[in-house]
Amino acid sequence: MPVGATSDSKRHGRDGHATKGNVTTAQTQQPESLGQPRPQVQAAGAAATWTQRKSRSMQAVSRSEKIIAYSILVLGALLFLVPFYFVVNASLKTDAAVQSGDFLSPPKHLADVHWGNYPRSLRADKMDFWPALSNTVVVTVLSVVGQIISCSLVGFGFARFRFRGRSILFMTMLSTMMLPAQVTLIPVFVLFKSMGMIDSFWPLVIPMWLASPFYVFMFRQFFSQVPEELIEAARIDGAGNWRVYWQLMLPLSGPVIAIVAIYTFLAAWNDFMGPLIYLNSPQNRTIALALNVFRGQYGVSDAHLLMAASVVCMLPCVILFFAAQKYFVESVAMTGLKS
């Protein structure tokens, strides 16, 4: 046998023994790896178990927090409904029962419910409801329209026009919110008296057309969120500033308009101080001022009729609140928008 062949066979023999040894070692180590999990697998399993326990604990905590939160809300709602219950309950009783302070117990029998208090309280010899209602509707509608137009115009100017001193003017306007209305009451009265507008609706309507700082702030915050690309596209189509405001920005600000309209309606409908100062004639009274006729020389006369008339006067506000409840929530979120 040649020498080269002998060396090759020896080399192949060594390789074969080495291969067999490796196979044998791998076979002996394989059951050990199957029987004992790797450290990475153990860590992953522990992390998954911890995550599941944490999610279960968070769900339990969130459930308990929800129960506590809803309990507090229900309790608060019941507390706020107590005065409304007193008014409705007193409106269905006699004057003697109301004067004795019987507000808690409801009528025991159907015969004790006096539904006739409502038409009696609205008669011309008492409240004279229908002229007061028409006056209130006129003042309220003009106030709502004036606030929407004036506040949206000023808010559009602060949001989209760049001019020197804009930030200073905006902060100055917001600072007027800290000024109480009682401070300017006498100067404004003297101003309207010098213009001959006493005993008319103008002192109640004109201030609503001069913009309110809070509503201007809301419109400005909303207009600042409108993408600049929309305005640039409108200007490419040939739209000027007025057309951008009237046909683009105003239709987009529907939620803000609804919020301003709701709050202005509530303020104008329930306003008592303004009509008391500026309106003298009985035919110009608003609803809030017409309720004052039940106050006599020695206190409130016909308290049960006063409660019945109060329920009728607050019905539009209650209906408006339930119909536009989501806009009240949006108004809170709207004031927190970044500019």
C-alpha positions in Angstrom: 0.0 0.0 0.0 1.5 3.4 -0.9 2.5 5.7 1.9 0.1 8.5 0.8 -2.9 6.2 1.0 -2.0 5.1 4.5 -1.8 8.7 5.7 -5.1 9.5 4.1 -6.8 6.6 5.7 -5.5 7.5 9.1 -6.6 11.1 8.6 -10.1 10.0 7.6 -10.2 7.7 10.6 -9.4 10.6 13.0 -12.1 12.8 11.3 -14.6 10.0 11.6 -13.9 9.5 15.3 -14.1 13.3 15.8 -17.4 13.5 14.0 -18.8 10.6 16.0 -17.6 12.3 19.2 -19.3 15.5 18.3 -22.6 13.8 17.4 -22.4 11.8 20.6 -21.8 15.0 22.7 -24.7 16.8 20.9 -27.0 13.8 21.6 -26.0 13.7 25.2 -26.6 17.5 25.6 -29.9 17.6 23.7 -32.0 16.0 26.5 -30.4 18.3 29.0 -31.5 21.4 27.0 -35.0 20.1 26.5 -35.4 19.3 30.2 -34.2 22.7 31.5 -35.7 26.0 30.0 -33.4 28.8 28.8 -33.0 31.9 31.0 -34.5 34.1 28.4 -37.7 32.0 28.3 -37.9 32.1 32.1 -37.6 36.0 32.1 -40.2 36.3 29.3 -42.6 34.1 31.2 -42.1 36.0 34.4 -42.6 39.4 32.6 -45.9 38.1 31.1 -47.2 36.9 34.4 -46.3 40.2 36.1 -48.0 42.2 33.3 -51.2 40.1 33.6 -51.2 40.6 37.4 -50.6 44.4 37.0 -53.4 44.7 34.4 -55.8 42.8 36.7 -54.9 45.1 39.6 -55.3 48.2 37.4 -58.7 47.0 36.3 -59.8 46.4 39.9 -58.5 49.9 40.8 -60.2 51.6 37.9 -63.5 49.8 38.7 -63.4 51.0 42.3 -62.5 54.5 41.2 -65.4 54.5 38.8 -67.8 53.5 41.5 -66.5 56.2 43.8 -66.7 58.8 41.1 -70.2 57.9 40.0 -71.3 57.9 43.6 -70.0 61.4 44.1 -71.6 62.6 40.9 -75.0 61.1 41.8 -74.8 62.7 45.3 -73.9 66.1 43.8 -76.7 65.8 41.2 -79.2 65.1 44.0 -78.0 68.1 46.0 -78.5 70.4 43.0 -81.9 69.0 42.4 -83.1 69.8 45.9 -84.0 73.5 45.1 -85.7 72.5 41.9 -87.8 70.0 43.9 -88.7 72.7 46.4 -89.9 75.1 43.7 -92.0 72.4 41.8 -93.4 71.1 45.0 -94.4 74.6 46.3 -96.0 75.5 42.9 -98.5 72.7 43.4 -99.7 73.7 46.9 -101.8 76.4 48.5 -100.4 79.7 49.7 -101.0 78.7 53.3 -98.9 75.6 52.9 -96.1 77.5 51.3 -96.1 80.2 53.9 -95.9 77.6 56.6 -92.7 76.3 55.1 -94.1 72.9 53.9 -91.6 72.4 51.0 -90.4 68.8 51.7 -93.6 66.7 51.8 -95.2 66.1 48.4 -99.0 66.2 48.1 -100.6 63.2 49.7 -103.6 63.0 47.4 -104.3 63.9 43.8 -106.9 66.4 45.0 -104.2 68.2 46.9 -102.3 69.0 43.6 -103.3 72.5 42.5 -102.5 72.6 38.8 -104.6 75.8 38.5 -101.7 77.7 40.1 -99.9 77.8 36.7 -102.6 79.6 34.6 -103.4 81.9 37.6 -99.8 83.0 37.9 -99.5 84.0 34.2 -102.7 86.2 34.1 -102.5 89.8 33.2 -103.5 90.9 36.7 -100.5 89.0 38.2 -97.4 88.6 36.0 -98.7 89.5 32.6 -96.7 86.7 31.1 -97.1 87.1 27.3 -95.8 90.7 26.9 -92.9 89.9 29.2 -92.2 86.8 27.1 -92.1 88.7 23.8 -89.8 91.4 25.3 -87.5 88.7 26.6 -87.4 86.9 23.3 -86.5 90.1 21.4 -83.7 91.0 23.8 -82.4 87.4 23.9 -82.3 87.0 20.1 -80.6 90.3 19.5 -78.1 89.6 22.2 -77.2 86.1 20.8 -76.8 87.4 17.3 -74.7 90.3 18.5 -72.3 88.2 20.6 -71.8 85.7 17.8 -71.0 88.3 15.1 -68.9 90.6 17.2 -66.9 88.0 19.1 -66.2 86.0 16.0 -64.9 89.1 14.1 -62.6 90.1 16.9 -61.4 86.5 17.4 -60.7 86.2 13.7 -58.6 89.3 13.8 -56.5 88.2 16.7 -56.0 84.7 15.3 -55.2 85.5 11.6 -53.9 89.0 11.4 -50.3 89.9 12.2 -49.8 93.4 13.5 -47.7 95.3 16.0 -49.0 95.1 19.6 -51.3 92.2 18.9 -50.3 90.3 22.0 -50.5 93.4 24.2 -54.0 94.2 23.0 -55.1 90.6 23.5 -53.8 90.5 27.1 -55.3 93.9 27.8 -58.7 92.6 26.5 -58.4 89.5 28.7 -57.5 91.5 31.7 -60.8 93.3 31.6 -62.4 90.1 32.7 -61.0 90.7 36.2 -63.0 94.0 36.3 -66.3 93.5 38.2 -69.5 94.7 36.4 -70.5 96.8 39.4 -67.5 99.0 38.8 -68.7 100.2 35.4 -72.4 100.1 36.3 -72.8 103.8 37.1 -70.7 105.2 34.2 -72.5 103.0 31.7 -75.9 104.2 33.1 -74.8 107.8 32.8 -73.7 107.2 29.3 -77.0 105.7 28.2 -78.9 108.3 30.0 -77.1 111.1 28.2 -77.9 109.3 24.9 -81.6 109.2 25.8 -81.9 105.4 25.8 -83.3 104.8 29.3 -86.6 102.7 29.3 -85.7 101.0 26.0 -84.0 97.8 25.0 -80.9 99.5 23.6 -78.9 99.5 26.9 -79.5 95.7 27.1 -78.6 95.0 23.4 -75.8 97.4 22.5 -73.2 95.9 25.0 -73.8 92.5 23.4 -72.7 93.8 20.0 -69.3 95.1 21.5 -67.9 91.6 22.1 -67.1 89.8 25.4 -63.5 88.9 26.2 -64.3 85.3 27.2 -66.1 84.5 23.9 -63.4 86.3 21.9 -60.9 84.1 23.6 -62.8 81.0 22.6 -63.2 82.1 18.9 -59.5 83.0 18.8 -58.5 79.6 20.1 -60.6 77.8 17.6 -59.5 79.9 14.6 -55.9 79.4 15.5 -56.4 75.6 15.0 -57.6 75.9 11.5 -54.9 74.8 9.1 -53.2 77.6 7.1 -53.5 75.5 3.9 -57.3 76.0 3.9 -56.9 79.8 4.1 -54.2 79.8 1.4 -56.4 77.7 -0.9 -59.2 80.2 -0.4 -56.9 83.1 -1.2 -55.7 81.4 -4.4 -59.3 81.2 -5.4 -59.6 84.9 -5.0 -61.2 85.1 -1.6 -60.5 88.2 0.5 -60.5 88.6 4.2 -64.2 89.1 4.6 -65.0 86.1 2.3 -62.5 83.9 4.3 -64.2 84.9 7.5 -67.8 84.6 6.3 -67.6 81.5 4.0 -64.7 79.5 5.5 -64.0 80.3 9.1 -67.6 81.0 10.4 -69.1 77.7 9.0 -66.2 75.7 10.5 -66.8 77.2 13.9 -70.1 75.6 14.5 -69.3 74.2 17.9 -68.0 77.5 19.2 -71.1 79.3 17.8 -73.3 76.9 19.6 -71.5 77.4 22.9 -71.6 81.2 22.7 -75.3 81.1 21.7 -76.2 78.8 24.7 -74.3 80.8 27.3 -75.6 84.2 25.9 -79.1 82.9 25.8 -79.0 81.8 29.5 -77.4 85.1 30.5 -79.9 87.3 28.6 -82.9 85.2 29.6 -82.1 85.3 33.3 -80.8 88.8 33.4 -82.5 90.8 36.2 -80.1 93.6 37.1 -80.1 95.1 33.6 -83.8 95.3 33.1 -84.3 96.6 36.7 -81.9 99.5 36.0 -82.9 100.5 32.5 -86.6 99.5 32.1 -89.2 101.5 33.9 -92.4 101.0 32.0 -94.6 97.9 32.7 -95.0 97.1 29.0 -91.2 96.9 28.6 -90.6 94.4 31.4 -88.8 91.1 30.7 -89.6 87.8 32.4 -87.1 88.2 35.2 -88.4 91.6 36.0 -92.0 90.6 35.7 -91.5 88.0 38.5 -90.8 90.9 40.8 -94.5 91.9 40.8 -95.2 89.1 43.3 -93.1 91.0 45.9 -95.4 93.1 47.9 -94.9 95.8 50.6 -94.7 93.2 53.4 -92.9 90.5 51.6 -93.8 88.0 48.9 -97.5 87.8 48.2 -99.0 84.6 46.6 -95.8 82.6 47.1 -97.3 79.5 45.4 -98.1 81.6 42.3 -94.5 82.9 42.3 -93.2 79.4 42.4 -95.5 78.3 39.5 -94.4 81.3 37.4 -90.7 80.5 38.2 -91.1 77.0 36.9 -92.6 78.2 33.7 -89.8 80.8 33.2 -87.0 78.3 33.8 -88.4 75.6 31.5 -86.7 77.0 28.4 -83.3 76.9 30.2 -83.8 73.4 31.4 -84.8 72.2 27.9 -81.9 74.0 26.3 -79.5 72.4 28.8 -80.6 68.8 28.1 -80.8 69.4 24.3 -77.3 71.0 24.1 -75.5 69.1 27.0 -72.5 68.0 24.9 -71.7 71.6 24.0 -71.3 72.5 27.7 -68.6 69.8 27.9 -67.0 71.0 24.7 -66.8 74.5 26.1 -64.6 73.3 28.9 -62.3 71.5 26.4 -62.3 74.5 24.0 -60.8 76.9 26.6 -57.8 74.6 26.9 -56.7 74.5 23.3 -53.2 75.7 22.5 -52.9 78.6 20.2 
